Amino acid sequence: MVKSQNYYSWRPSPYQELLLKGALLNGLPALLAWQEWSQTLDLNRLDYASRRLLPLLYHNLKAQKIDHPFTDEFRSLYLDTWAKNQMLFSKISPLLQSLREAGIDTLILKGAGFIVRYYKDFGLRPMNDFDILVPTRQVNEAIVLLRHLGWTQQEKTSDKSLPMYLSTRHALVFLNPAKYELDLHWHVLKECLAPGADKDFWEGALPIEINGVQTQVLNPVDDLFHTCIHGVRWNETPPIRWIADAVTIMNSHVSIDWDHLIQQAEKRRLSFPLRHALTYLADQFAAPIPPKFLDDLNRILVSKREIEEFKIQTNPPGWFLYIPYMWIYYPRIAKDTGRAPGILGFFRYLQNFWRLDYFWQIPFYFTWRVFRRIVLALSNGKT
């Protein structure tokens, strides 16, 4: 069975699916999945997305009392993850404190909050970065503070292009001198950029403490919603970890308000990806999802544009970058951010999205991006 894959989708390969079942299921289903997956296991050829699941696999094998020659190596990966996450938390907590002292509200998204609330073990979920949400109205203050503290913006923008660039995005990546990575969010979802798009996320947030610093996290329903919507997108590194996160949330004995989840999906016009994600989890991982909820979710009317958004977003960008997706997606952006509809408004959107100071730079920037992709493909022997 092929261990490395290049799936152009949000779903795992058959081999990755066996690994996920071995890491997440209990009893005989977990044992059978593990046995089939391990028959042709070659750790030296295992893809990166799968390697990130090995600490969780180790934990489940231990709980199921399953032993194997690779158990010691899995344990080493678990301990290494534990140590790295402890270090990452210790480096980020002073930043959280600085934001707090500056009067900037914070909310922890994804990995760090999941570790504290659902996994409850620093060794089970590898993290490469921290995701911090700040209110949209305070994003400029947060950026100024980050720069003052020595964090640098990975995607460079001029002072002229920054305000409009922020209106096209939901997050920016920052690095500190020690190369720790922070994703600064001012919106939870890249599909929802209206000024008040995150109001109910903040209203439903729950308090949490990170290394003694007070902050917030999404409630379990919004965590599950965010995990599914973020997970069902194409990514260069197959984003299969979303499956482990979603199943762990649902199996962690938290209360899920399924009616609220329906409301979030309808309100944000994201019921189609949520339907696919949760149906898959119920079918393949016996996720505890009420059948009535899935029936209600399937009855929500979905527009052709939402279906097109999903199809394009779950495939790689191709030679035309993300322009086909952005064109399909633009009416949503235009409505949320008050941009002009039509082709002129779309090109202004591209200018802002690509951090360009002037409109005339668009064709030159696009040509350069395509040329760079061709050179990269040729150097990798793909054409």
Contacts in CASP RR format, 6 or more apart in sequence:
PFRMAT RR
TARGET T0000
AUTHOR 0000-0000-0000
METHOD contacts of the structure
MODEL  1
MVKSQNYYSWRPSPYQELLLKGALLNGLPALLAWQEWSQTLDLNRLDYAS
RRLLPLLYHNLKAQKIDHPFTDEFRSLYLDTWAKNQMLFSKISPLLQSLR
EAGIDTLILKGAGFIVRYYKDFGLRPMNDFDILVPTRQVNEAIVLLRHLG
WTQQEKTSDKSLPMYLSTRHALVFLNPAKYELDLHWHVLKECLAPGADKD
FWEGALPIEINGVQTQVLNPVDDLFHTCIHGVRWNETPPIRWIADAVTIM
NSHVSIDWDHLIQQAEKRRLSFPLRHALTYLADQFAAPIPPKFLDDLNRI
LVSKREIEEFKIQTNPPGWFLYIPYMWIYYPRIAKDTGRAPGILGFFRYL
QNFWRLDYFWQIPFYFTWRVFRRIVLALSNGKT
1 14 0 8 1.000
1 15 0 8 1.000
1 40 0 8 1.000
2 13 0 8 1.000
2 15 0 8 1.000
3 15 0 8 1.000
3 40 0 8 1.000
3 41 0 8 1.000
3 42 0 8 1.000
3 45 0 8 1.000
3 46 0 8 1.000
3 47 0 8 1.000
3 50 0 8 1.000
4 45 0 8 1.000
4 46 0 8 1.000
4 47 0 8 1.000
5 13 0 8 1.000
5 15 0 8 1.000
5 16 0 8 1.000
5 47 0 8 1.000
5 238 0 8 1.000
7 13 0 8 1.000
7 238 0 8 1.000
8 234 0 8 1.000
8 314 0 8 1.000
8 315 0 8 1.000
8 316 0 8 1.000
9 234 0 8 1.000
9 314 0 8 1.000
9 315 0 8 1.000
10 231 0 8 1.000
10 232 0 8 1.000
10 233 0 8 1.000
10 234 0 8 1.000
10 239 0 8 1.000
10 242 0 8 1.000
10 276 0 8 1.000
10 277 0 8 1.000
10 314 0 8 1.000
11 17 0 8 1.000
11 280 0 8 1.000
12 19 0 8 1.000
12 20 0 8 1.000
12 238 0 8 1.000
12 240 0 8 1.000
12 243 0 8 1.000
13 238 0 8 1.000
15 37 0 8 1.000
15 50 0 8 1.000
16 47 0 8 1.000
16 49 0 8 1.000
16 50 0 8 1.000
16 238 0 8 1.000
16 240 0 8 1.000
17 284 0 8 1.000
18 33 0 8 1.000
18 34 0 8 1.000
18 36 0 8 1.000
18 37 0 8 1.000
19 33 0 8 1.000
19 37 0 8 1.000
19 50 0 8 1.000
19 53 0 8 1.000
19 57 0 8 1.000
20 53 0 8 1.000
20 240 0 8 1.000
20 243 0 8 1.000
20 244 0 8 1.000
20 285 0 8 1.000
21 29 0 8 1.000
21 30 0 8 1.000
21 33 0 8 1.000
21 34 0 8 1.000
21 284 0 8 1.000
21 285 0 8 1.000
22 30 0 8 1.000
22 33 0 8 1.000
22 34 0 8 1.000
22 37 0 8 1.000
22 57 0 8 1.000
22 60 0 8 1.000
22 61 0 8 1.000
23 53 0 8 1.000
23 56 0 8 1.000
23 57 0 8 1.000
23 59 0 8 1.000
23 60 0 8 1.000
23 244 0 8 1.000
24 30 0 8 1.000
24 56 0 8 1.000
24 60 0 8 1.000
24 243 0 8 1.000
24 244 0 8 1.000
24 247 0 8 1.000
24 248 0 8 1.000
24 285 0 8 1.000
25 33 0 8 1.000
25 60 0 8 1.000
25 285 0 8 1.000
25 286 0 8 1.000
26 64 0 8 1.000
27 64 0 8 1.000
29 286 0 8 1.000
30 60 0 8 1.000
30 64 0 8 1.000
31 64 0 8 1.000
31 66 0 8 1.000
34 57 0 8 1.000
34 61 0 8 1.000
34 66 0 8 1.000
38 68 0 8 1.000
38 70 0 8 1.000
41 70 0 8 1.000
43 70 0 8 1.000
43 73 0 8 1.000
47 238 0 8 1.000
48 237 0 8 1.000
49 237 0 8 1.000
49 238 0 8 1.000
49 239 0 8 1.000
49 240 0 8 1.000
49 241 0 8 1.000
50 240 0 8 1.000
51 77 0 8 1.000
52 126 0 8 1.000
52 241 0 8 1.000
53 240 0 8 1.000
53 241 0 8 1.000
53 244 0 8 1.000
54 74 0 8 1.000
54 77 0 8 1.000
54 78 0 8 1.000
55 74 0 8 1.000
55 77 0 8 1.000
55 78 0 8 1.000
55 81 0 8 1.000
55 123 0 8 1.000
55 124 0 8 1.000
55 125 0 8 1.000
55 126 0 8 1.000
56 124 0 8 1.000
56 125 0 8 1.000
56 244 0 8 1.000
57 74 0 8 1.000
58 71 0 8 1.000
58 74 0 8 1.000
58 75 0 8 1.000
58 77 0 8 1.000
58 78 0 8 1.000
59 78 0 8 1.000
59 121 0 8 1.000
59 124 0 8 1.000
61 67 0 8 1.000
61 68 0 8 1.000
61 71 0 8 1.000
61 74 0 8 1.000
62 71 0 8 1.000
78 123 0 8 1.000
78 124 0 8 1.000
79 123 0 8 1.000
81 122 0 8 1.000
81 123 0 8 1.000
81 124 0 8 1.000
81 125 0 8 1.000
81 126 0 8 1.000
82 121 0 8 1.000
82 122 0 8 1.000
82 123 0 8 1.000
84 126 0 8 1.000
84 127 0 8 1.000
85 115 0 8 1.000
85 122 0 8 1.000
85 123 0 8 1.000
85 125 0 8 1.000
85 126 0 8 1.000
85 127 0 8 1.000
86 122 0 8 1.000
88 112 0 8 1.000
88 127 0 8 1.000
88 130 0 8 1.000
88 180 0 8 1.000
89 112 0 8 1.000
89 122 0 8 1.000
89 210 0 8 1.000
89 211 0 8 1.000
90 211 0 8 1.000
91 176 0 8 1.000
91 178 0 8 1.000
91 180 0 8 1.000
92 112 0 8 1.000
92 130 0 8 1.000
92 132 0 8 1.000
92 180 0 8 1.000
92 182 0 8 1.000
92 210 0 8 1.000
93 210 0 8 1.000
93 211 0 8 1.000
93 212 0 8 1.000
93 213 0 8 1.000
95 132 0 8 1.000
95 146 0 8 1.000
95 149 0 8 1.000
95 151 0 8 1.000
95 182 0 8 1.000
96 106 0 8 1.000
96 132 0 8 1.000
96 210 0 8 1.000
96 213 0 8 1.000
96 215 0 8 1.000
97 213 0 8 1.000
98 145 0 8 1.000
98 149 0 8 1.000
99 106 0 8 1.000
99 132 0 8 1.000
99 134 0 8 1.000
99 142 0 8 1.000
99 145 0 8 1.000
100 106 0 8 1.000
100 213 0 8 1.000
100 214 0 8 1.000
100 215 0 8 1.000
102 141 0 8 1.000
102 145 0 8 1.000
103 138 0 8 1.000
104 134 0 8 1.000
104 135 0 8 1.000
104 138 0 8 1.000
104 141 0 8 1.000
104 142 0 8 1.000
104 145 0 8 1.000
105 134 0 8 1.000
105 135 0 8 1.000
105 138 0 8 1.000
105 202 0 8 1.000
105 216 0 8 1.000
106 132 0 8 1.000
106 133 0 8 1.000
106 134 0 8 1.000
106 215 0 8 1.000
106 216 0 8 1.000
107 132 0 8 1.000
107 133 0 8 1.000
107 134 0 8 1.000
107 201 0 8 1.000
107 202 0 8 1.000
107 205 0 8 1.000
107 215 0 8 1.000
107 216 0 8 1.000
107 217 0 8 1.000
107 218 0 8 1.000
108 130 0 8 1.000
108 131 0 8 1.000
108 132 0 8 1.000
108 133 0 8 1.000
108 208 0 8 1.000
108 210 0 8 1.000
108 215 0 8 1.000
108 216 0 8 1.000
108 217 0 8 1.000
109 131 0 8 1.000
109 132 0 8 1.000
109 133 0 8 1.000
109 183 0 8 1.000
109 185 0 8 1.000
109 188 0 8 1.000
109 217 0 8 1.000
109 218 0 8 1.000
109 226 0 8 1.000
110 131 0 8 1.000
110 226 0 8 1.000
110 227 0 8 1.000
110 230 0 8 1.000
110 245 0 8 1.000
111 125 0 8 1.000
111 127 0 8 1.000
111 131 0 8 1.000
111 245 0 8 1.000
112 127 0 8 1.000
112 130 0 8 1.000
112 131 0 8 1.000
112 210 0 8 1.000
113 208 0 8 1.000
113 217 0 8 1.000
114 125 0 8 1.000
114 223 0 8 1.000
114 245 0 8 1.000
114 248 0 8 1.000
114 249 0 8 1.000
115 121 0 8 1.000
115 122 0 8 1.000
115 123 0 8 1.000
115 124 0 8 1.000
115 125 0 8 1.000
115 127 0 8 1.000
116 208 0 8 1.000
116 210 0 8 1.000
116 217 0 8 1.000
117 208 0 8 1.000
117 217 0 8 1.000
117 223 0 8 1.000
117 252 0 8 1.000
117 254 0 8 1.000
118 245 0 8 1.000
118 248 0 8 1.000
118 249 0 8 1.000
118 252 0 8 1.000
118 254 0 8 1.000
119 125 0 8 1.000
119 248 0 8 1.000
125 241 0 8 1.000
125 244 0 8 1.000
125 245 0 8 1.000
128 181 0 8 1.000
129 173 0 8 1.000
129 180 0 8 1.000
129 181 0 8 1.000
129 182 0 8 1.000
129 183 0 8 1.000
130 180 0 8 1.000
130 181 0 8 1.000
130 182 0 8 1.000
130 183 0 8 1.000
131 171 0 8 1.000
131 182 0 8 1.000
131 183 0 8 1.000
131 185 0 8 1.000
132 182 0 8 1.000
132 183 0 8 1.000
132 184 0 8 1.000
132 185 0 8 1.000
133 185 0 8 1.000
133 186 0 8 1.000
133 187 0 8 1.000
133 188 0 8 1.000
133 198 0 8 1.000
133 201 0 8 1.000
134 142 0 8 1.000
134 184 0 8 1.000
134 185 0 8 1.000
134 186 0 8 1.000
135 186 0 8 1.000
135 198 0 8 1.000
135 202 0 8 1.000
136 186 0 8 1.000
136 187 0 8 1.000
136 195 0 8 1.000
136 196 0 8 1.000
136 198 0 8 1.000
138 186 0 8 1.000
139 166 0 8 1.000
139 184 0 8 1.000
139 186 0 8 1.000
140 166 0 8 1.000
142 184 0 8 1.000
142 186 0 8 1.000
143 153 0 8 1.000
143 172 0 8 1.000
143 184 0 8 1.000
146 174 0 8 1.000
146 182 0 8 1.000
146 184 0 8 1.000
147 153 0 8 1.000
149 176 0 8 1.000
150 176 0 8 1.000
150 177 0 8 1.000
151 174 0 8 1.000
151 175 0 8 1.000
151 176 0 8 1.000
151 182 0 8 1.000
152 174 0 8 1.000
152 175 0 8 1.000
152 176 0 8 1.000
153 172 0 8 1.000
153 173 0 8 1.000
153 174 0 8 1.000
154 172 0 8 1.000
154 173 0 8 1.000
154 174 0 8 1.000
154 175 0 8 1.000
155 172 0 8 1.000
155 173 0 8 1.000
155 355 0 8 1.000
156 355 0 8 1.000
157 165 0 8 1.000
157 355 0 8 1.000
158 355 0 8 1.000
158 357 0 8 1.000
160 357 0 8 1.000
161 352 0 8 1.000
161 355 0 8 1.000
161 356 0 8 1.000
161 357 0 8 1.000
164 351 0 8 1.000
164 352 0 8 1.000
165 352 0 8 1.000
165 353 0 8 1.000
165 355 0 8 1.000
166 172 0 8 1.000
166 186 0 8 1.000
167 193 0 8 1.000
167 337 0 8 1.000
167 352 0 8 1.000
168 193 0 8 1.000
168 333 0 8 1.000
168 337 0 8 1.000
168 349 0 8 1.000
168 352 0 8 1.000
168 353 0 8 1.000
169 190 0 8 1.000
169 193 0 8 1.000
169 353 0 8 1.000
170 185 0 8 1.000
170 186 0 8 1.000
170 187 0 8 1.000
170 188 0 8 1.000
170 189 0 8 1.000
170 190 0 8 1.000
170 192 0 8 1.000
170 193 0 8 1.000
171 183 0 8 1.000
171 184 0 8 1.000
171 185 0 8 1.000
171 186 0 8 1.000
171 187 0 8 1.000
171 190 0 8 1.000
172 183 0 8 1.000
172 184 0 8 1.000
173 181 0 8 1.000
173 182 0 8 1.000
173 183 0 8 1.000
173 184 0 8 1.000
174 181 0 8 1.000
174 182 0 8 1.000
174 183 0 8 1.000
174 184 0 8 1.000
175 181 0 8 1.000
175 182 0 8 1.000
176 182 0 8 1.000
187 193 0 8 1.000
187 197 0 8 1.000
187 198 0 8 1.000
188 197 0 8 1.000
188 198 0 8 1.000
188 201 0 8 1.000
188 218 0 8 1.000
188 222 0 8 1.000
188 226 0 8 1.000
189 197 0 8 1.000
189 226 0 8 1.000
189 229 0 8 1.000
189 230 0 8 1.000
189 268 0 8 1.000
189 270 0 8 1.000
191 229 0 8 1.000
191 268 0 8 1.000
191 269 0 8 1.000
191 270 0 8 1.000
191 309 0 8 1.000
191 329 0 8 1.000
191 332 0 8 1.000
192 198 0 8 1.000
192 268 0 8 1.000
192 336 0 8 1.000
193 333 0 8 1.000
193 336 0 8 1.000
193 337 0 8 1.000
194 335 0 8 1.000
194 336 0 8 1.000
194 337 0 8 1.000
197 268 0 8 1.000
197 336 0 8 1.000
200 264 0 8 1.000
201 218 0 8 1.000
201 222 0 8 1.000
202 216 0 8 1.000
204 218 0 8 1.000
204 219 0 8 1.000
204 222 0 8 1.000
205 216 0 8 1.000
205 217 0 8 1.000
205 218 0 8 1.000
205 219 0 8 1.000
206 216 0 8 1.000
206 217 0 8 1.000
206 218 0 8 1.000
206 219 0 8 1.000
207 214 0 8 1.000
207 215 0 8 1.000
207 216 0 8 1.000
208 214 0 8 1.000
208 215 0 8 1.000
208 216 0 8 1.000
208 217 0 8 1.000
209 215 0 8 1.000
217 223 0 8 1.000
218 226 0 8 1.000
220 249 0 8 1.000
220 252 0 8 1.000
220 254 0 8 1.000
220 255 0 8 1.000
220 256 0 8 1.000
221 256 0 8 1.000
221 257 0 8 1.000
221 260 0 8 1.000
221 261 0 8 1.000
221 264 0 8 1.000
222 264 0 8 1.000
223 249 0 8 1.000
224 246 0 8 1.000
224 249 0 8 1.000
224 250 0 8 1.000
224 256 0 8 1.000
224 261 0 8 1.000
225 261 0 8 1.000
225 264 0 8 1.000
225 265 0 8 1.000
225 274 0 8 1.000
227 242 0 8 1.000
227 245 0 8 1.000
227 246 0 8 1.000
227 249 0 8 1.000
228 242 0 8 1.000
228 246 0 8 1.000
228 273 0 8 1.000
228 274 0 8 1.000
228 277 0 8 1.000
228 278 0 8 1.000
229 270 0 8 1.000
229 273 0 8 1.000
229 274 0 8 1.000
229 277 0 8 1.000
230 239 0 8 1.000
230 242 0 8 1.000
231 239 0 8 1.000
231 242 0 8 1.000
231 277 0 8 1.000
232 242 0 8 1.000
232 273 0 8 1.000
232 276 0 8 1.000
232 277 0 8 1.000
232 310 0 8 1.000
232 313 0 8 1.000
232 314 0 8 1.000
233 239 0 8 1.000
233 313 0 8 1.000
233 314 0 8 1.000
234 313 0 8 1.000
234 314 0 8 1.000
234 315 0 8 1.000
234 316 0 8 1.000
242 277 0 8 1.000
243 281 0 8 1.000
243 285 0 8 1.000
246 277 0 8 1.000
246 281 0 8 1.000
246 287 0 8 1.000
247 281 0 8 1.000
247 285 0 8 1.000
247 287 0 8 1.000
250 256 0 8 1.000
250 281 0 8 1.000
250 287 0 8 1.000
250 288 0 8 1.000
250 289 0 8 1.000
251 287 0 8 1.000
251 288 0 8 1.000
258 289 0 8 1.000
258 290 0 8 1.000
258 293 0 8 1.000
261 274 0 8 1.000
261 293 0 8 1.000
262 271 0 8 1.000
262 293 0 8 1.000
262 296 0 8 1.000
262 297 0 8 1.000
262 300 0 8 1.000
264 270 0 8 1.000
265 271 0 8 1.000
265 274 0 8 1.000
265 297 0 8 1.000
265 300 0 8 1.000
266 300 0 8 1.000
269 303 0 8 1.000
269 306 0 8 1.000
269 332 0 8 1.000
270 306 0 8 1.000
271 297 0 8 1.000
271 300 0 8 1.000
271 302 0 8 1.000
271 306 0 8 1.000
272 302 0 8 1.000
272 306 0 8 1.000
272 307 0 8 1.000
272 309 0 8 1.000
272 310 0 8 1.000
273 310 0 8 1.000
273 313 0 8 1.000
274 297 0 8 1.000
275 294 0 8 1.000
275 297 0 8 1.000
275 298 0 8 1.000
275 300 0 8 1.000
276 310 0 8 1.000
278 287 0 8 1.000
278 289 0 8 1.000
278 293 0 8 1.000
278 294 0 8 1.000
278 297 0 8 1.000
279 294 0 8 1.000
281 287 0 8 1.000
281 289 0 8 1.000
282 289 0 8 1.000
282 294 0 8 1.000
305 328 0 8 1.000
305 331 0 8 1.000
305 332 0 8 1.000
308 328 0 8 1.000
309 325 0 8 1.000
309 328 0 8 1.000
309 329 0 8 1.000
309 332 0 8 1.000
312 324 0 8 1.000
312 325 0 8 1.000
312 328 0 8 1.000
312 329 0 8 1.000
313 325 0 8 1.000
317 325 0 8 1.000
318 373 0 8 1.000
319 370 0 8 1.000
319 373 0 8 1.000
319 374 0 8 1.000
320 370 0 8 1.000
321 366 0 8 1.000
321 369 0 8 1.000
321 370 0 8 1.000
321 373 0 8 1.000
323 350 0 8 1.000
323 366 0 8 1.000
326 346 0 8 1.000
326 349 0 8 1.000
326 350 0 8 1.000
326 353 0 8 1.000
327 346 0 8 1.000
330 342 0 8 1.000
330 345 0 8 1.000
330 346 0 8 1.000
330 349 0 8 1.000
331 341 0 8 1.000
333 339 0 8 1.000
333 349 0 8 1.000
334 340 0 8 1.000
334 341 0 8 1.000
334 342 0 8 1.000
334 345 0 8 1.000
334 349 0 8 1.000
339 345 0 8 1.000
339 348 0 8 1.000
339 349 0 8 1.000
340 348 0 8 1.000
347 359 0 8 1.000
347 362 0 8 1.000
348 359 0 8 1.000
350 362 0 8 1.000
351 358 0 8 1.000
351 359 0 8 1.000
351 361 0 8 1.000
351 362 0 8 1.000
354 362 0 8 1.000
354 365 0 8 1.000
356 362 0 8 1.000
356 365 0 8 1.000
374 383 0 8 1.000
377 383 0 8 1.000
END
